[in-house]
Amino acid sequence: MRVRAPRVIAVALVVGAAIPAMGMGAAIGLQDDRLAVQPANLVADRIAMLQSTGTKVSRIDLFWATAAPTVPTTPTDPNDPAYVWEWADAVLGGLVGAGIQPIVTVWNAPAWATGGRTQGIRGVVWNSLSPTNPQAFADFMQALATRYNGQTVIPGWGQVKVTFFEIWNEPNLQIYLYPQYVGRRAVSPSAYVKMANLATPAIKAVNPGAVVISGVTGPKGKSDTSGRGTLDWISDLKTAGLKAGSHYSQHIYPASAPATVNRAVPSWSTLNRVIAAVNTLPGGRAKKIYITEASYTTAWTPYRSVMVTPAKQAAFMKQIFTLPIIKTSRIPLVVWFQLQDNRDWPGGLLTDAGAAKPSLAVFKSLVTRNPPKGNLIP
């Protein structure tokens, strides 16, 4: 879990062989949470900031509610008049034009898809309610994947090719997918699996070569009323019938240094346990494990009890990429969250005021030393 930059407008990655053969090592990517709440006409400056870091991969939050504020008549058709693509065109077209491969993470359902209701934190920041009909989500993902399949001509942008699509954000946490339980019964895994199982083939049908990522597990150790623990969540997905066809993603925000051995799940030292659990899923051993969020925060926040100095943040970032498990072929990417601090989540390469932290120089060096490989290259 991490808290994004505040929104401007409210909305009504068998136990044996857990660590595979050594590879060239994971690439590093970067997320700018401010980009998700920036008006379309102002995103160019944020993209320029991302480009200045040298990153070749960026994870992007795309809000379903923003792109589909009203019910589409032909939901799989990106040309349906209900769809509003201005922000998505500016961000995805701008990133691809800047030589940055987007990982598009879609969540935040429109009220029309959740029975007319919304639910969020601190008022309505985003809608965490599960869609009442998972097919509606799959239809939107098909429309999205069609528009950015590299064959569709987008006015002002030409043909924009997006390869990576991630299904929701941290659906094991109730602040992002609600409800987690009905009584004592976990219902979020079933709701999520229905979305993922429908959306994965829908995306691939219209966007040949697309890489779909599911799981997207928030960094929670044990199950409780606020959501499902990491290992429980993976087991839940198996029980709920998650099909083969997608890869897996995990978020890691550990309390200790990367090289410190501990039992906390998820952490860098227990990532092998996450991989072992993913191996038990259908097609699990073929799944890459994308770390689509990771960082260390450098100031106090009400959402996190651990903080490090800016110097330690930089040292820990460098240390992550020395870990044997991060050098395996199983983990292609670690995305740092985030580009710039916000008041609730100070994990950035820049302070809230825009001053560079030592981690910025480390990030730039890691981009050069750990370039993206295969289809992660734009």
Disulfide bonds with the S-S distance in Angstrom:
none
